[in-house]
Amino acid sequence: MSVLEKFGVEIFTQHNIFERIAVDKPFRPDNPAFIFVKTGTIKLKQHFRDLELSANMFMVTDPQTVYEMISVSEDFQSRMVSYKREFISALSLKFNRLITYRYFRQQMNIGVPFEPAEMEVVWKSVNFLKYILNSETEMTYKKEIVEHLFSVFCYQMAGVISREDNNSMSQMSRQEEIVFVFLNDIARYHHTERSLDFYSQRQSMTSRHLSAVVKEITGKPASQILALIIMNEAKVLLNSSTKPVSEISSMLGFSDQYSFSHFFKKHLGESPSQYRNQFES
């Protein structure tokens, strides 16, 4: 049983973080996580934007999002706190709302900056939690200790997030709320729904209005974002499984393999099989 399965949380460093982050192909993390950068830089592509993290910054990753590694510097020093979603569900609603809001805001911006002294405090908390998790010393209440240390870490992060985001999801504008719902709906329904009308109807508006709002907030048309997310899903399925292309096309809601291949080639310039071949040894 892994540390994550046993305790609900696991800490990775720059030495083993790439066991969980693929470096040569799109990937979807198995669990949500915080990624902290103390020195150096890491560049990722997420959803429809590139995201660069440099020294004294952090980001929130989520299993609903497909990421792609672009580059990492030689002096990269990092910690990744990966956790089971159910482990954090017992924490306060306020904290979970803040995490959700931060995740949305992150789609529009770069990662969150820390003051160096603030990063140092969180860094020490994460390292101590890692020490307890990895300790081979018998501890009668190890699980309870881990839970409390993780709670301390979470409330540290809640303080940072709430200050940076003015304490509340209520700061989200109406237009941002529309985009927020749109992105969450895509994450939930993109396996079966590729029509923009479906997503606009869920918010009781025309597809034209939804497109205009999404374009104003993100800089990209709603249809392009929808296509990008479906393409990211397709790329993950092609490079991380041996499922036939016909089965993948069915999983993504296409009527047949031809329709899927046409869609894929239109957006990437190569067929699903040609894309998959580059990852085969």
C-alpha positions as CSV (number, residue, x, y, z in Angstrom):
1,M,0.0,0.0,0.0
2,S,1.4,3.4,-1.0
3,V,1.8,6.3,1.4
4,L,-1.0,8.1,-0.4
5,E,-3.4,5.2,0.0
6,K,-2.5,4.6,3.6
7,F,-2.5,8.2,4.9
8,G,-4.4,10.2,2.2
9,V,-1.5,12.5,1.5
10,E,2.0,12.1,0.0
11,I,4.9,14.5,-0.5
12,F,7.2,14.5,-3.6
13,T,10.4,16.4,-4.1
14,Q,12.1,17.6,-7.3
15,H,13.9,14.2,-7.2
16,N,10.8,12.1,-7.6
17,I,8.0,14.5,-8.6
18,F,8.3,13.4,-12.2
19,E,7.1,10.0,-11.1
20,R,3.7,11.7,-11.0
21,I,4.2,14.3,-13.7
22,A,4.9,13.0,-17.2
23,V,7.7,14.9,-18.9
24,D,7.2,14.0,-22.6
25,K,3.4,13.7,-23.1
26,P,0.1,15.1,-21.9
27,F,-1.0,13.7,-18.6
28,R,-3.8,13.9,-16.1
29,P,-2.9,13.7,-12.4
30,D,-4.6,10.9,-10.4
31,N,-5.2,13.2,-7.4
32,P,-5.3,16.9,-6.7
33,A,-2.1,18.5,-5.5
34,F,-0.2,21.7,-4.5
35,I,3.0,22.3,-6.3
36,F,5.5,24.7,-4.7
37,V,8.6,26.0,-6.4
38,K,11.4,27.3,-4.2
39,T,14.0,27.9,-6.9
40,G,14.1,27.6,-10.7
41,T,11.2,27.4,-13.1
42,I,8.8,24.9,-14.5
43,K,6.5,25.5,-17.5
44,L,3.3,23.6,-18.0
45,K,0.5,23.8,-20.5
46,Q,-2.9,23.5,-18.9
47,H,-6.3,23.7,-20.5
48,F,-5.9,26.5,-23.0
49,R,-2.9,28.4,-21.5
50,D,0.7,28.0,-20.7
51,L,1.6,28.4,-17.0
52,E,5.0,29.2,-15.7
53,L,6.0,28.8,-12.1
54,S,9.2,30.4,-10.8
55,A,10.8,30.8,-7.4
56,N,8.4,31.4,-4.4
57,M,5.2,30.4,-6.3
58,F,2.7,27.6,-6.1
59,M,-0.2,26.2,-8.1
60,V,-3.1,23.9,-7.6
61,T,-3.5,20.9,-9.9
62,D,-6.7,18.9,-10.4
63,P,-7.5,15.5,-11.9
64,Q,-10.1,17.2,-14.2
65,T,-7.3,19.0,-16.1
66,V,-4.9,17.7,-18.6
67,Y,-1.4,19.1,-18.3
68,E,1.6,19.0,-20.5
69,M,5.2,19.6,-19.5
70,I,7.0,22.2,-21.5
71,S,10.3,22.7,-19.7
72,V,12.0,22.6,-16.3
73,S,15.2,24.4,-15.3
74,E,18.2,22.7,-13.9
75,D,18.0,24.5,-10.6
76,F,14.4,23.5,-10.1
77,Q,13.6,22.8,-6.4
78,S,10.1,21.8,-5.6
79,R,7.6,20.0,-3.3
80,M,4.4,18.5,-4.4
81,V,1.7,17.8,-1.8
82,S,-0.6,15.2,-3.4
83,Y,-3.8,14.2,-1.5
84,K,-7.0,12.2,-1.7
85,R,-10.0,14.5,-2.3
86,E,-11.9,12.7,0.4
87,F,-9.1,13.5,2.9
88,I,-9.7,17.2,2.5
89,S,-13.5,17.1,2.4
90,A,-13.7,17.0,6.2
91,L,-12.1,20.5,6.3
92,S,-14.2,23.6,6.4
93,L,-16.5,24.6,3.6
94,K,-14.8,28.0,3.5
95,F,-11.4,26.3,2.8
96,N,-12.9,24.2,0.0
97,R,-14.5,27.2,-1.6
98,L,-11.2,29.0,-1.5
99,I,-9.4,26.1,-3.2
100,T,-12.1,26.0,-5.9
101,Y,-11.9,29.7,-6.5
102,R,-8.1,29.6,-6.6
103,Y,-8.3,26.8,-9.2
104,F,-10.6,28.9,-11.4
105,R,-8.5,32.1,-11.0
106,Q,-5.5,30.1,-12.0
107,Q,-7.0,29.3,-15.4
108,M,-6.8,33.1,-16.1
109,N,-3.4,33.9,-14.5
110,I,0.0,32.6,-13.5
111,G,0.6,30.7,-10.3
112,V,0.3,32.4,-6.9
113,P,3.4,34.3,-5.5
114,F,4.6,33.9,-1.9
115,E,6.6,36.2,0.1
116,P,10.0,34.5,0.6
117,A,9.5,34.3,4.4
118,E,6.0,32.9,3.9
119,M,7.3,30.3,1.5
120,E,9.9,29.3,4.1
121,V,7.3,28.6,6.7
122,V,5.1,26.5,4.4
123,W,8.2,24.8,3.1
124,K,9.2,23.7,6.6
125,S,5.6,22.5,7.3
126,V,5.6,20.4,4.2
127,N,9.1,19.0,5.0
128,F,8.0,18.1,8.5
129,L,4.9,16.3,7.2
130,K,7.1,14.5,4.7
131,Y,9.5,13.5,7.6
132,I,6.6,12.0,9.6
133,L,5.1,10.2,6.5
134,N,8.4,8.6,5.6
135,S,9.5,7.8,9.2
136,E,10.0,4.1,9.9
137,T,9.8,4.8,13.6
138,E,6.7,3.1,15.2
139,M,4.1,5.8,16.1
140,T,0.9,4.8,17.8
141,Y,-1.0,7.8,16.5
142,K,0.8,8.3,13.2
143,K,-2.4,8.6,11.1
144,E,-3.8,11.2,13.5
145,I,-0.5,13.1,13.5
146,V,-0.5,13.2,9.7
147,E,-4.1,14.4,9.6
148,H,-3.4,17.2,12.0
149,L,-0.2,18.3,10.3
150,F,-2.0,18.2,6.9
151,S,-4.8,20.4,8.5
152,V,-2.2,22.9,9.7
153,F,-0.8,23.0,6.2
154,C,-4.2,23.5,4.6
155,Y,-5.0,26.4,6.9
156,Q,-1.7,28.0,6.1
157,M,-2.6,27.7,2.5
158,A,-6.2,29.0,3.1
159,G,-4.6,32.1,4.7
160,V,-2.5,32.7,1.6
161,I,-5.3,32.1,-0.8
162,S,-7.9,34.1,1.1
163,R,-5.6,37.1,1.3
164,E,-4.6,36.9,-2.3
165,D,-8.2,36.5,-3.5
166,N,-9.9,38.9,-1.0
167,N,-11.4,36.1,1.1
168,S,-14.3,35.0,-1.0
169,M,-15.7,33.5,-4.2
170,S,-18.2,36.4,-4.0
171,Q,-15.4,38.5,-5.6
172,M,-16.0,36.6,-8.8
173,S,-17.8,38.7,-11.4
174,R,-20.9,37.5,-13.2
175,Q,-18.9,36.9,-16.4
176,E,-16.2,34.9,-14.4
177,E,-19.0,32.8,-12.9
178,I,-20.3,32.0,-16.4
179,V,-16.8,30.9,-17.5
180,F,-16.3,29.0,-14.3
181,V,-19.5,27.0,-14.8
182,F,-18.6,26.5,-18.5
183,L,-15.2,25.0,-17.6
184,N,-16.7,22.8,-15.0
185,D,-19.5,21.6,-17.3
186,I,-16.9,20.8,-20.0
187,A,-14.9,18.7,-17.5
188,R,-18.1,16.8,-16.6
189,Y,-19.7,16.4,-19.9
190,H,-17.1,16.5,-22.7
191,H,-17.1,12.8,-23.1
192,T,-20.6,12.9,-24.5
193,E,-21.3,16.6,-25.4
194,R,-19.4,18.6,-28.0
195,S,-22.1,21.0,-29.0
196,L,-21.8,24.6,-27.7
197,D,-25.6,24.8,-27.6
198,F,-25.6,22.1,-24.8
199,Y,-23.3,24.2,-22.6
200,S,-25.1,27.5,-23.3
201,Q,-28.5,26.0,-22.5
202,R,-27.2,24.8,-19.2
203,Q,-26.8,28.4,-18.3
204,S,-30.0,29.5,-20.0
205,M,-28.3,31.7,-22.5
206,T,-27.6,31.7,-26.2
207,S,-24.4,30.1,-27.5
208,R,-23.5,33.5,-29.0
209,H,-23.7,35.1,-25.6
210,L,-21.7,32.4,-24.0
211,S,-19.0,32.6,-26.7
212,A,-18.8,36.4,-26.3
213,V,-18.3,36.1,-22.5
214,V,-15.8,33.3,-22.7
215,K,-13.8,35.2,-25.4
216,E,-13.8,38.4,-23.2
217,I,-12.5,36.6,-20.1
218,T,-10.1,34.1,-21.6
219,G,-9.2,35.6,-24.9
220,K,-10.3,32.4,-26.7
221,P,-13.6,31.5,-28.3
222,A,-15.7,29.0,-26.3
223,S,-15.7,26.5,-29.3
224,Q,-11.9,26.6,-29.4
225,I,-11.6,25.9,-25.6
226,L,-14.1,23.0,-25.9
227,A,-12.1,21.5,-28.8
228,L,-8.8,21.9,-27.0
229,I,-10.1,20.1,-23.9
230,I,-11.5,17.2,-26.0
231,M,-8.2,17.0,-27.8
232,N,-6.3,16.9,-24.6
233,E,-8.5,14.1,-23.4
234,A,-7.9,12.3,-26.7
235,K,-4.1,12.7,-26.4
236,V,-4.1,11.3,-22.9
237,L,-6.1,8.3,-23.9
238,L,-3.9,7.7,-26.9
239,N,-0.6,7.9,-25.1
240,S,-1.5,6.2,-21.8
241,S,-3.5,3.2,-23.0
242,T,-3.5,0.5,-25.6
243,K,-7.2,0.9,-26.3
244,P,-8.0,0.8,-30.1
245,V,-8.7,4.1,-31.7
246,S,-12.2,2.9,-32.4
247,E,-12.8,2.4,-28.7
248,I,-11.3,5.8,-27.8
249,S,-13.6,7.5,-30.4
250,S,-16.6,5.8,-28.7
251,M,-15.4,6.9,-25.2
252,L,-15.3,10.5,-26.4
253,G,-18.8,10.4,-27.8
254,F,-17.9,10.3,-31.5
255,S,-20.3,8.5,-33.8
256,D,-17.5,6.5,-35.4
257,Q,-13.7,6.3,-35.8
258,Y,-13.8,8.3,-39.0
259,S,-15.5,11.3,-37.3
260,F,-13.0,11.2,-34.4
261,S,-10.0,10.9,-36.8
262,H,-11.3,13.8,-38.8
263,F,-11.7,16.0,-35.7
264,F,-8.3,15.0,-34.4
265,K,-6.4,15.6,-37.6
266,K,-8.2,19.0,-38.1
267,H,-6.9,20.2,-34.7
268,L,-3.5,18.6,-34.6
269,G,-2.5,18.1,-38.2
270,E,-2.0,14.3,-37.8
271,S,-4.1,11.2,-37.3
272,P,-4.7,9.6,-33.9
273,S,-2.5,6.6,-35.0
274,Q,0.3,8.9,-36.1
275,Y,0.2,10.7,-32.8
276,R,0.2,7.4,-30.8
277,N,3.1,6.0,-32.8
278,Q,5.6,8.6,-31.4
279,F,5.1,7.2,-27.9
280,E,5.6,3.6,-28.8
281,S,9.0,2.2,-28.2
